[in-house]
């Protein structure tokens, strides 16, 4: 399976029309699989353990793999569990806390549109047309938005507008100073933070994976297309590792901006519990967004949950160094859309060669 971080690299590197690199699968393929819960150290744990631990923190980072139906199902359950335990009337020993949802999957310049929809001031069709939701919104993110709407939860459109992260990829971080004050107001304050050494090393690992995938699909070189047959597209197109330094700083802009808007919400809500849902590379091993949150609000208590598709959910897969997070939920890799597409592709390839 291609690492989730590779998908993120491609989204930074490719033009907007190519950003939905996910396979186009029918509803029959979108089925959640089994999962197992572990502590970051690999000890067996439970979903209830995760909910109980949330109460000791201000921010819960939930790192997902974008094409994992099981992970998206669990994200909704985590949000519901947090609300029922800490935000619902009568919860939290009679002192409910504000529970908020923060999302990588909406860009900051659509916050007012998101707020209008949550307040029932605009239709869902208008909301979805104007807010530029991520691919597979219907299955992946709509359930969390609708739960928030029904229960009066705030939702933070946390990500930097893509046109500005693209500008950094092409022209460097200093190019942001050419933007208007209105544009800069959607981003983390300038100059935004630098990547830590640990984060930079993780990025190099991702770029290495990108380079391995160039010209490949499902682990095999792409064959030359026959005349009149639509060519198969590589998972990582040639050149997707270009501008590595700028790509890194574009990624950091995502992290810093998300952390900044979480910190701004916490400044207004003294006892809030924020669940921030994001690609796992942004938060796994405590680097990325958590580091920037610490810079904006030192001492903010946070925990990290990493949703990881693996081949064997019963066998814990430790992080290359340190721990993935406070909790790891291992999901069934075979249910990810990437794996489903590869099984179909390899079967078709075998048929053409037989």
NUSETOR-381866 format. One record per residue (C-alpha): residue in three letters; x, y, z. Coordinates in steps of 0.02 Angstrom, whole numbers, padded with zeros to 5 digits, always signed. Example, Ala and Ser with C-alpha at 12.3 -4.5 7.8 and 13.67 -1.06 7.14 Angstrom:
! residues 2
ALA+00615-00225+00390 SER+00684-00053+00357 
! end
This chain:
! residues 354
UNK+00000+00000+00000 UNK+00062+00174-00042 UNK+00094+00274+00118 UNK-00039+00402+00162 UNK+00092+00537+00163 UNK+00127+00504-00021 UNK-00052+00553-00062 UNK-00023+00716+00029 UNK+00136+00751-00069 UNK+00045+00724-00232 UNK-00094+00843-00180 UNK+00036+00977-00147 UNK+00132+00945-00306 UNK-00005+00925-00436 UNK-00121+01055-00511 UNK-00297+01072-00443 UNK-00378+00970-00579 UNK-00272+00819-00529 UNK-00291+00831-00342 UNK-00421+00693-00326 UNK-00300+00551-00353 UNK-00418+00429-00269 UNK-00491+00284-00366 UNK-00670+00306-00425 UNK-00752+00162-00334 UNK-00936+00117-00323 UNK-01033+00116-00160 UNK-01013-00073-00149 UNK-00826-00050-00120 UNK-00850+00078+00019 UNK-00867-00040+00166 UNK-00786-00022+00336 UNK-00680-00167+00396 UNK-00625-00229+00566 UNK-00505-00135+00679 UNK-00402-00154+00837 UNK-00356-00022+00966 UNK-00183-00011+01045 UNK-00090+00113+01153 UNK+00055+00201+01071 UNK+00170+00075+01155 UNK+00076-00070+01076 UNK-00027-00128+01224 UNK-00206-00184+01186 UNK-00334-00049+01224 UNK-00516-00010+01188 UNK-00621+00125+01109 UNK-00684+00169+01284 UNK-00504+00194+01340 UNK-00484+00325+01204 UNK-00642+00418+01253 UNK-00592+00416+01436 UNK-00420+00487+01396 UNK-00494+00629+01294 UNK-00561+00712+01449 UNK-00386+00752+01510 UNK-00344+00857+01357 UNK-00389+01014+01260 UNK-00348+00948+01086 UNK-00365+00775+01013 UNK-00271+00752+00849 UNK-00346+00614+00742 UNK-00231+00562+00599 UNK-00319+00473+00458 UNK-00278+00387+00294 UNK-00386+00476+00166 UNK-00448+00324+00069 UNK-00490+00216+00220 UNK-00678+00189+00247 UNK-00647+00107+00416 UNK-00550+00258+00476 UNK-00687+00377+00422 UNK-00818+00275+00512 UNK-00713+00279+00669 UNK-00689+00467+00658 UNK-00876+00493+00670 UNK-00882+00376+00820 UNK-00740+00470+00904 UNK-00834+00634+00881 UNK-00995+00559+00947 UNK-00904+00481+01094 UNK-00819+00645+01139 UNK-00983+00741+01132 UNK-01081+00613+01232 UNK-00947+00602+01366 UNK-00899+00785+01380 UNK-01013+00902+01281 UNK-01192+00840+01291 UNK-01312+00912+01421 UNK-01278+00828+01588 UNK-01112+00754+01533 UNK-00940+00779+01611 UNK-01010+00766+01789 UNK-01139+00899+01751 UNK-01016+01024+01680 UNK-01019+01001+01491 UNK-00874+01069+01391 UNK-00884+01148+01219 UNK-00837+01011+01095 UNK-00777+01071+00926 UNK-00728+00985+00765 UNK-00576+01050+00671 UNK-00543+00991+00494 UNK-00400+00990+00372 UNK-00530+00960+00237 UNK-00600+01137+00231 UNK-00493+01288+00191 UNK-00498+01442+00302 UNK-00573+01558+00173 UNK-00737+01458+00178 UNK-00760+01473+00367 UNK-00906+01595+00347 UNK-00992+01477+00225 UNK-00970+01332+00346 UNK-01039+01438+00488 UNK-01190+01487+00384 UNK-01230+01306+00348 UNK-01210+01254+00529 UNK-01330+01394+00578 UNK-01454+01334+00446 UNK-01443+01498+00351 UNK-01403+01417+00183 UNK-01449+01254+00099 UNK-01336+01104+00096 UNK-01325+01118-00092 UNK-01264+01298-00078 UNK-01142+01249+00058 UNK-01068+01107-00043 UNK-01058+01212-00201 UNK-00967+01357-00120 UNK-00860+01275+00014 UNK-00750+01166-00099 UNK-00761+01008+00007 UNK-00634+00871-00020 UNK-00667+00721-00134 UNK-00786+00590-00064 UNK-00864+00719+00052 UNK-01027+00622+00052 UNK-00951+00465+00127 UNK-00799+00531+00220 UNK-00840+00697+00301 UNK-01026+00735+00285 UNK-01072+00623+00433 UNK-00961+00725+00551 UNK-01025+00890+00482 UNK-01206+00836+00499 UNK-01178+00772+00677 UNK-01099+00939+00721 UNK-01245+01033+00643 UNK-01375+00930+00735 UNK-01290+00954+00904 UNK-01232+01134+00890 UNK-01044+01097+00882 UNK-00925+01225+00812 UNK-00827+01170+00660 UNK-00659+01248+00619 UNK-00609+01263+00436 UNK-00426+01248+00482 UNK-00325+01225+00323 UNK-00231+01354+00222 UNK-00313+01396+00054 UNK-00234+01284-00076 UNK-00195+01426-00195 UNK-00072+01493-00065 UNK+00009+01325-00024 UNK+00029+01302-00212 UNK+00112+01472-00221 UNK+00238+01418-00090 UNK+00271+01256-00186 UNK+00308+01354-00344 UNK+00391+01511-00277 UNK+00446+01481-00097 UNK+00379+01538+00070 UNK+00438+01718+00047 UNK+00316+01736-00098 UNK+00174+01749+00027 UNK+00229+01926+00069 UNK+00161+01981-00100 UNK-00016+01935-00047 UNK-00145+02059+00014 UNK-00184+02080+00199 UNK-00352+01995+00167 UNK-00264+01843+00095 UNK-00136+01835+00234 UNK-00277+01841+00361 UNK-00325+01663+00311 UNK-00151+01596+00351 UNK-00041+01572+00502 UNK+00044+01737+00550 UNK+00198+01772+00446 UNK+00333+01717+00455 UNK+00263+01548+00498 UNK+00370+01419+00588 UNK+00510+01313+00521 UNK+00504+01122+00513 UNK+00587+01029+00654 UNK+00730+00910+00615 UNK+00618+00761+00653 UNK+00484+00825+00537 UNK+00610+00859+00399 UNK+00676+00681+00415 UNK+00502+00611+00400 UNK+00476+00717+00245 UNK+00633+00646+00166 UNK+00562+00472+00195 UNK+00403+00523+00105 UNK+00498+00594-00042 UNK+00595+00432-00055 UNK+00429+00340-00070 UNK+00372+00461-00204 UNK+00528+00429-00306 UNK+00504+00241-00292 UNK+00326+00257-00358 UNK+00367+00360-00511 UNK+00309+00268-00666 UNK+00233+00131-00559 UNK+00059+00071-00517 UNK+00022-00056-00382 UNK+00207-00098-00369 UNK+00232-00135-00554 UNK+00302-00032-00697 UNK+00163+00033-00808 UNK+00164-00057-00977 UNK+00161+00038-01140 UNK-00022+00063-01192 UNK-00087-00024-01346 UNK-00148+00084-01487 UNK-00322+00151-01452 UNK-00316+00098-01269 UNK-00322+00231-01133 UNK-00153+00235-01044 UNK-00136+00186-00862 UNK-00081+00331-00753 UNK+00061+00313-00630 UNK+00022+00335-00446 UNK+00166+00458-00434 UNK+00191+00551-00599 UNK+00366+00592-00656 UNK+00429+00750-00572 UNK+00314+00739-00421 UNK+00468+00757-00308 UNK+00526+00918-00391 UNK+00544+01075-00282 UNK+00568+00966-00129 UNK+00618+01112-00018 UNK+00470+01216-00069 UNK+00353+01067-00051 UNK+00414+01044+00126 UNK+00378+01226+00168 UNK+00208+01213+00085 UNK+00171+01067+00198 UNK+00229+01166+00348 UNK+00110+01306+00299 UNK-00032+01180+00311 UNK+00026+01127+00484 UNK+00055+01302+00551 UNK-00111+01368+00485 UNK-00211+01224+00558 UNK-00124+01244+00725 UNK-00153+01431+00724 UNK-00341+01419+00697 UNK-00356+01286+00831 UNK-00262+01401+00950 UNK-00375+01547+00906 UNK-00529+01444+00946 UNK-00454+01389+01112 UNK-00419+01570+01156 UNK-00607+01604+01144 UNK-00667+01444+01228 UNK-00578+01419+01394 UNK-00627+01237+01425 UNK-00656+01173+01249 UNK-00613+01001+01184 UNK-00560+01008+01001 UNK-00551+00856+00889 UNK-00439+00896+00741 UNK-00455+00772+00598 UNK-00313+00773+00474 UNK-00199+00663+00369 UNK-00091+00560+00486 UNK+00075+00630+00424 UNK+00028+00800+00498 UNK+00020+00729+00675 UNK+00098+00556+00689 UNK+00244+00546+00811 UNK+00198+00719+00877 UNK+00277+00818+00737 UNK+00193+00941+00619 UNK+00032+01021+00681 UNK+00059+00975+00865 UNK+00229+01061+00862 UNK+00153+01221+00792 UNK+00010+01217+00917 UNK+00140+01211+01056 UNK+00223+01365+00980 UNK+00058+01462+00975 UNK-00011+01401+01143 UNK+00130+01329+01249 UNK+00077+01193+01368 UNK-00087+01152+01281 UNK-00132+00975+01331 UNK-00157+00862+01180 UNK-00166+00680+01132 UNK-00139+00594+00966 UNK-00239+00453+00888 UNK-00170+00376+00729 UNK-00281+00273+00615 UNK-00167+00153+00520 UNK-00221+00029+00385 UNK-00115-00128+00405 UNK-00110-00303+00335 UNK-00140-00388+00503 UNK-00242-00287+00625 UNK-00200-00404+00770 UNK-00012-00379+00757 UNK+00044-00207+00816 UNK+00158-00115+00695 UNK+00271+00005+00793 UNK+00331+00171+00725 UNK+00505+00177+00647 UNK+00558+00281+00797 UNK+00465+00332+00953 UNK+00276+00304+00952 UNK+00142+00341+00825 UNK+00038+00430+00955 UNK-00054+00402+01120 UNK-00168+00276+01035 UNK-00158+00180+00872 UNK-00311+00107+00788 UNK-00258-00022+00661 UNK-00384-00043+00521 UNK-00403-00171+00383 UNK-00289-00119+00241 UNK-00383-00230+00118 UNK-00535-00116+00134 UNK-00443+00042+00079 UNK-00490+00105-00092 UNK-00309+00097-00147 UNK-00299-00089-00110 UNK-00467-00124-00192 UNK-00413-00032-00349 UNK-00247-00125-00353 UNK-00331-00294-00340 UNK-00440-00249-00488 UNK-00295-00177-00587 UNK-00183-00328-00558 UNK-00324-00446-00605 UNK-00355-00351-00767 UNK-00168-00349-00804 UNK-00158-00537-00777 UNK-00304-00564-00894 UNK-00225-00462-01033 UNK-00064-00563-01019 UNK-00147-00733-01017 
! end
